[in-house]
Amino acid sequence: MKAGSSIVLATLLLFPQKLPAMAFPLSDTAIRDAYFLGQRNDQKTAEFLKLYTRSLPLPDKGPYIAEIDLLTPYAQIVSGSSRHSVGYSAQQAAADYHSRGDTLLLQIRIELTPTYSYDDAVRAANDTARELNRQLYPEDFWQAFQFKLSQDDRTFQPRATSADPIEGTASPSDRGSTLRGAIVSLEFEAEPCKPGMVAVEVTAPTGQQVTVKFDLSKLR
């Protein structure tokens, strides 16, 4: 192993010791550390954020639950800072953190597939609209999915839920639609969660289910 690689490995191993797992509220120093880690936008930033991501294999059929992220208060600052490399200050990062408070941000990427197409998304949105007795659009298909965050025997309820559509090049089978999926965001209060394993469970309207786990005792 090269000397440079050894230094990087040693840094990564020591990194979690700078702050207790899931420590909040964050200190001014922790906020600035997270901000500057995000501003680096380099391999170290990518390796850090990778700890908060679970990538899943493509299923044989049905919708593709491609990726599940669970961001702690510290990781949210890193992620936000990495997306705003120009004109975003440490002071603004601190203001954003204090504005949202200490939360866990759960994000699920759902992609349409040849066996769960735009037409299936439309049907899912229409079926859910009838159940809720309100109007929904094709991009709201994700509301037919069920999302669960739990720890031990306790299930947590999100304080806010939203989604952004994923768009791309239209395919002939989708009748010109550019809808390719959705990124669903669920925001939870961080305080009830304790260091240890938490489980994220996603159930599709087709019945398929995926479960991933995160060890909060190993995340900042």
C-alpha positions, -999 to +999 in steps of 0.1 A: +000+000+000+013+034-009+021+060+018-006+083+005-032+055+006-022+047+042-027+083+053-062+084+036-072+051+053-060+062+087-079+094+083-111+076+074-107+052+103-102+081+127-129+103+112-159+090+133-140+096+165-141+134+160-178+135+169-200+110+188-224+091+166-256+110+159-246+138+183-269+168+182-274+196+184-243+202+164-217+226+176-205+255+155-173+236+150-191+205+137-212+226+114-181+242+099-164+208+096-194+194+077-196+225+055-159+224+044-161+186+039-189+192+015-171+221-002-142+198-010-164+178-034-136+153-038-131+116-031-131+121+006-166+138+003-178+110-019-165+083+005-181+099+035-215+102+018-213+067+005-217+055+041-252+069+041-263+052+009-275+017+001-276+008-037-299-021-046-299-045-076-323-043-104-353-067-098-364-092-124-397-073-127-416-044-112-404-009-102-367-004-094-361+008-059-325+018-069-311+037-039-319+045-003-301+072+016-304+081+053-288+114+062-280+125+097-280+162+107-242+163+101-245+144+067-272+167+055-249+197+059-221+178+040-246+169+012-261+203+010-227+220+009-215+196-018-244+206-040-238+244-036-201+248-045-206+285-056-219+313-035-227+292-004-211+302+028-205+284+061-228+310+077-256+300+053-250+263+060-254+271+097-286+291+091-300+262+070-292+237+098-308+258+125-338+264+103-346+227+098-335+215+132-321+181+140-337+157+115-330+124+097-336+127+059-347+095+042-345+096+004-356+067-019-349+067-056-376+048-075-372+042-112-397+030-138-387-002-157-400-021-188-421-042-164-433-012-144-438+015-171-453+049-173-488+033-179-483+014-146-474+046-129-505+062-142-526+033-129-509+035-095-516+072-093-552+068-103-558+040-078-543+060-050-563+091-060-595+071-056-584+059-022-575+094-011-605+110-028-583+137-045-566+144-077-532+130-084-509+131-115-487+104-130-456+118-112-475+111-079-473+074-086-449+071-056-478+077-032-489+041-039-456+029-022-453+024+015-422+037+034-412+027+070-384+038+093-381+017+125-358+009+153-364-021+175-402-023+179-408+014+173-419+029+139-413+066+133-437+089+116-423+115+091-429+151+098-428+160+061-429+140+028-422+152-007-409+140-040-391+152-071-398+135-105-370+119-124-372+128-161-353+115-191-355+106-228-389+093-238-392+057-250-417+044-275-435+022-250-442+052-228-461+072-254-437+101-253-437+106-216-403+117-201-412+105-165-386+080-154-393+078-117-392+098-085-369+107-056-390+105-024-379+125+006-392+118+041-381+140+071-380+126+106-372+141+140-338+128+149-343+129+187-363+096+191-336+076+173-308+061+194-274+048+184-278+014+169-295-002+139-325+013+121-344-004+093-358+012+062-386-008+045-401+001+011-431-018-002-442-013-038-479-016-050-468-047-068-461-063-034-423-064-038-405-053-007-369-042+001-354-036+035-320-020+043-304-012+076-281+016+088-261+015+120-264+050+135-237+042+160-212+042+131-226+074+114-218+110+123 
